[in-house]
Amino acid sequence: NDLIFTSKTFATEGAVAEYTADYEDETVYQKVTQNHVVVLTILLLCVTALVLVKILLGKSFKLTVVVYKFLCCKAGAAADASKSTNATAVSYSNALRRGLIRGLPSYNVLLNPVYREAFRIDLNFAGKHRHVDSVLNYDMETRAEKRATGHNERKENMQIRGDAAQ
């Protein structure tokens, strides 16, 4: 660091040239083997060697990659096997039966059994409505239905009584 961050002042240009002459006269080997450059030099050499091997071996390089993956237990064969199973056509009902598809059959929140139980709504209501805010109307609808069925029952009872009186 003392060589890089110097606080030395130079009076003439010749003094600067003399000070930097050591660095300008270095060979390429000296420059690439400095402590802060060695890692980059090794990386460059490895990439260059890999490119040269690929160019020289051509298609047989693929064989080398396969052998490497096999020896290092890399996931190459498993990926090929999954591609072949995904290509098989499976119907929706078969996939559902085999457990390949899980979850709800619809995006309707009210058909979800968890929400249906939490809102205390029946399946008939959930099938007719799609929005959560319609749950607010559920009590009114069920009361109206009960009133209607009660009214219909009273009407039928009155008709039965009328028929019995005759």
Buried (B, 14 or more C-beta within 10 A) or exposed (E): EEEEEEEEEEEEEEEEEEEEEEEEEEEEEEEBEEEEEEEEBEEEEEEEEEEEEBEEEEEEBEEEEEEEEEEEEEEEEEEEEEEEEEEEEBEEEEEBEEEEEEEEEEEBBBBBEEBBEEBEBEEEBBEEBEEEEBBEEBEEBEEEEEEEEEEEEEEEEEEEEEEEEE
